[in-house]
């Protein structure tokens, strides 16, 4: 496949399910806040995973302006609750607005402000269907250990942004090294069935063996 063909396929995948007005507004807010935003293809994949799992309990690390959370909520079971963790109170304020504009009542979300590595150990072990991580890549290996512990058999953990550092193999910054360590760890973990999906900036997913 030529680079032009690959770019065309990527563009088509990103435009297959276009953003509605709520998502477009959330993206504008993300731009204003300097907050990275999940693209439509990666978001659709998250929604698909949540629907396939009939997810009722989901953990999200990195709330942002509510874009990824909205995709997750739209795929989750009607009674499902999204627990989203972020350090920035402004992100939580904006995300609440996004969820309300999409018609989700406050009871469908639990927004926790704090450092994820402090919050995750307090959550229920084996009590979640899906864990999604879109945060500082340098901490991804630690999120992996905690995230797998939270999942029920058959549950899925997903990390966004793992392909971005592959563009320059010579890079040695902590985020790049952590993403490579994470990819190796998931591939070698006999508890998991991993896959690397080339959507967005790369989704590395793994299911816990039943």
WOVENHU-V708352 format. One record per pair of residues at least 24 apart in sequence whose C-alpha atoms are under 7 Angstrom apart, sorted by the first residue. I is the first residue (numbers start at 1). GAP is how many residues later the second one is. D is the distance in whole Angstrom. If there is no record, write none. Layout:
I_GAP_D + I_GAP_D
This chain:
13_28_6 + 14_26_5 + 14_27_5 + 22_76_7 + 22_79_7 + 22_80_6 + 23_44_6 + 26_39_6 + 26_40_7 + 26_41_6 + 26_72_6 + 29_36_7 + 30_35_6 + 35_29_6 + 37_30_7 + 38_29_7 + 38_30_6 + 38_162_7 + 39_161_6 + 41_158_6 + 41_159_6 + 42_157_5 + 42_158_5 + 43_25_6 + 43_28_6 + 44_27_7 + 46_25_6 + 46_26_6 + 47_24_5 + 47_25_5 + 47_27_6 + 47_28_4 + 48_27_6 + 50_25_5 + 50_26_5 + 51_24_4 + 51_25_5 + 53_76_7 + 55_25_7 + 55_74_5 + 55_75_7 + 56_24_4 + 56_25_6 + 56_73_7 + 57_24_5 + 57_25_6 + 57_71_5 + 57_72_6 + 58_24_5 + 58_25_6 + 58_70_6 + 58_71_6 + 58_72_5 + 58_73_6 + 59_24_5 + 59_25_6 + 59_71_6 + 59_72_5 + 59_73_6 + 60_24_5 + 60_25_6 + 60_71_6 + 60_72_5 + 60_73_6 + 61_24_5 + 61_25_7 + 61_55_7 + 61_71_6 + 61_72_5 + 61_73_6 + 61_74_6 + 62_24_5 + 62_71_7 + 62_72_5 + 62_73_5 + 63_28_7 + 63_29_7 + 64_27_5 + 64_31_7 + 65_26_5 + 65_29_5 + 65_30_4 + 66_29_4 + 66_32_6 + 66_33_7 + 70_29_7 + 80_28_6 + 81_27_5 + 81_28_5 + 82_26_6 + 82_27_5 + 82_28_6 + 83_26_6 + 83_27_5 + 83_28_6 + 84_26_6 + 84_27_5 + 84_28_6 + 85_26_6 + 85_27_5 + 85_28_6 + 85_29_7 + 85_31_6 + 86_26_7 + 86_27_5 + 86_28_6 + 86_29_7 + 87_26_5 + 87_27_5 + 87_28_6 + 88_25_7 + 89_24_7 + 120_26_6 + 121_25_7 + 124_26_6 + 125_24_6 + 125_25_4 + 125_26_7 + 126_24_5 + 126_25_5 + 126_26_4 + 127_24_6 + 127_25_6 + 128_24_6 + 129_26_5 + 129_27_6 + 130_25_6 + 130_26_5 + 130_27_6 + 131_25_6 + 131_26_5 + 131_27_6 + 132_25_6 + 132_26_5 + 132_27_6 + 133_25_6 + 133_26_5 + 133_27_6 + 134_25_6 + 134_26_5 + 137_38_5 + 137_41_6 + 137_42_6 + 138_36_5 + 138_37_4 + 138_40_5 + 140_38_6 + 140_39_7 + 140_42_7 + 141_37_6 + 141_40_7 + 141_41_5 + 153_55_5 + 153_56_6 + 153_57_5 + 154_53_6 + 154_54_5 + 154_55_6 + 154_56_5 + 155_52_6 + 155_53_6 + 156_49_7 + 156_50_6 + 156_51_4 + 156_52_6 + 157_48_6 + 157_49_5 + 157_50_7 + 158_45_6 + 158_46_6 + 158_47_4 + 158_48_7 + 159_44_6 + 159_45_5 + 159_46_6 + 160_41_7 + 160_42_6 + 160_43_5 + 160_44_7 + 161_40_4 + 161_41_5 + 161_42_7 + 162_39_7 + 162_40_5 + 162_41_7 + 162_42_7 + 163_38_6 + 163_39_5 + 164_37_5
